[in-house]
Amino acid sequence: MTQVKTGDTVQLHYTGTLADGATFDSSRGRDPLQFEVGSGQIIPGLDKALPGMTVGEQKKLTIPADEAYGQPDPNAQQAVPRSEIPAEIPLDLGTQLQVQTPQGQVMPVTVIEVTDEQVTLDANHPLAGKDLTFDIELVAIA
């Protein structure tokens, strides 16, 4: 039977859950995720678990934060004067917004604190600092 090796293009179904069992993403009901193993297209811990798998094989993996989206970076948080944010922009805690960097790049941020004077935005990935569990099934090796 053919086993996955680095450089193969694979398709897999997955369900990702947090420590409390809450599902944060799943490919079930959609097309399987397709990517090249070892190319850095997915989180490192998941990429490292695939070599040696065969089509139809299933695994349950627990991936520590350092092998997933890393630890939160306090430098990725920034307080912005509330007066600089247009009134029509919702500022509820947890709201995800997009901001433009001085270089013109669009970056997703999350509202993490709101006071009368300022709004604190967090550019860390929402899953940074979290250990993740994945139930995966290898569907195909291209």
C-alpha positions in Angstrom: 0.0 0.0 0.0 1.2 3.5 -0.8 2.3 5.6 2.2 2.3 9.4 2.3 5.7 11.0 2.0 7.0 14.5 2.0 6.2 16.2 -1.3 3.0 14.2 -2.0 -0.3 16.1 -2.6 -2.9 14.6 -0.3 -6.6 15.0 0.5 -7.9 14.6 4.0 -11.0 15.1 6.0 -10.5 16.6 9.5 -12.4 17.9 12.5 -10.5 20.2 14.8 -11.5 20.6 18.4 -10.3 22.5 21.5 -9.5 21.1 24.9 -13.2 21.7 26.0 -14.4 19.6 23.0 -15.7 22.6 21.0 -15.2 22.2 17.3 -13.4 25.1 15.7 -13.3 23.8 12.1 -14.2 20.7 10.0 -14.1 19.6 6.4 -17.0 17.3 6.9 -19.8 18.1 4.5 -17.3 19.9 2.2 -14.5 18.8 -0.1 -11.5 17.4 1.7 -8.6 19.6 2.4 -5.9 19.3 -0.3 -2.3 20.3 0.1 1.4 19.3 -0.4 2.9 17.5 2.6 5.9 19.3 4.0 5.3 22.5 2.1 4.2 24.6 5.1 0.6 25.0 3.9 -0.8 23.6 7.1 0.2 23.8 10.8 3.5 22.0 11.5 2.1 19.4 14.0 -0.4 18.2 11.5 2.1 18.2 8.6 4.5 16.0 10.6 1.8 13.4 11.4 1.0 12.5 7.8 4.1 10.7 6.5 3.6 7.0 6.6 -0.2 7.2 6.5 -2.2 5.2 3.9 -5.4 6.0 2.2 -8.4 5.3 4.4 -6.3 5.5 7.6 -7.7 7.6 10.5 -5.8 9.2 13.4 -6.6 11.3 16.4 -3.8 13.9 17.1 -3.3 16.3 19.9 -1.1 19.1 18.7 0.5 21.5 21.2 0.2 25.2 20.6 3.9 25.5 19.7 3.3 23.0 16.8 0.0 24.8 15.8 -0.4 28.6 15.8 2.3 29.3 18.3 2.0 31.3 21.5 0.3 34.7 21.6 2.7 37.6 21.0 2.0 40.6 23.3 3.5 42.8 20.6 0.6 41.9 18.3 -1.8 43.8 20.5 -2.2 47.5 20.0 -4.4 50.2 21.6 -6.0 52.6 19.2 -7.7 55.9 20.3 -11.4 55.3 20.1 -11.8 58.6 18.3 -9.9 57.1 15.3 -12.4 54.3 14.8 -15.5 55.3 12.7 -18.7 55.2 14.8 -20.4 52.6 12.5 -17.7 50.0 13.2 -19.0 47.5 15.9 -16.7 47.3 18.9 -18.1 44.3 20.8 -15.5 42.2 22.5 -14.5 39.3 20.2 -15.5 41.2 17.0 -13.2 40.5 14.2 -12.2 43.4 12.0 -9.7 44.0 9.2 -7.2 46.8 9.4 -4.7 48.0 6.8 -1.0 48.2 7.7 1.1 51.2 6.7 2.5 48.9 4.0 -1.0 48.4 2.6 -1.5 44.9 3.7 -4.9 43.8 5.1 -4.6 42.1 8.5 -7.4 40.5 10.6 -7.6 41.7 14.2 -9.9 41.0 17.2 -11.4 43.5 19.6 -10.2 42.4 23.0 -10.8 45.6 25.2 -12.9 48.7 24.9 -12.8 51.8 27.1 -14.1 55.3 26.7 -10.7 56.4 25.5 -9.3 53.4 23.5 -9.9 50.1 21.7 -7.3 47.3 22.0 -6.9 45.2 18.9 -5.2 41.8 18.8 -3.6 40.5 15.6 -2.7 37.1 17.0 -4.3 34.1 15.4 -7.5 33.3 17.3 -6.1 29.8 18.1 -2.6 31.1 19.2 -1.8 29.6 22.6 -4.2 26.7 22.3 -3.5 23.0 22.1 -5.6 21.5 19.3 -7.1 18.0 18.7 -7.7 16.8 15.1 -9.5 13.7 14.0 -8.2 13.1 10.5 -8.9 10.6 7.7 -6.6 10.4 4.7 -8.8 10.3 1.6 -6.3 10.3 -1.3 -2.7 10.6 -2.3 -2.3 12.3 -5.6 
